[in-house]
């Protein structure tokens, strides 16, 4: 499995010929001009917002991606996905954010999307607890600051924690705060994360910072 970070909450997860795009930026996003175009088989969109629902961005050639954009149970190309809806707020407007748990190559991945509180319900926690890899938003959110985001990630007892939603300006400070909370000040971003199940055996709450291509 290879995980690369485009920017905001946009990730590409590749397992062999299978490509999964998470929260791709749409053409209406102010960040879209710098987005690389590639084809995907599956698209996960946690929230109906231009920064997170760009299915056309990851539609290329003859491949028509399977689009998942809400709560429910899904199975596509031997990938099992469960989505649970949570309430969130962006710029004082309420949205439904879908938290996804997926099993890919026997690795449990949790994608929190634009979650806005470290306090999550018991039913959500039951589904996403003890993930192998968890994607956690740490910037751009007035309701979930970097310290709270770290506490949430730790409470879920994941093996690898990947922060997202950081970049320029104050969002760089968000990453510094998050890494300080984890005792990983000065950690350098890596271009991509290559992962196999055996690589997770000795991991407990390990932070991996991926460099954005934006």
Secondary structure, 3 states (H helix, E strand, C coil): CEEEEEECCEEEEEECCEEEEECCCCCCCCCHHHCCCCCCCEEECCCCCCCCCCHHHHCCCCCCCEEECCCEEEEECCEEEEEEEEEEEECCEEEEEEEEEEEECCEEEEECCCCCCCCCCHHHHHHHCCCCEEEEECCCCCCCCHHHHHHHHHHCCCCEEEEECCCCCHHHHHHHHHHHHCCCCCCCCECCEECCHHHHCCCCCEECCECECC
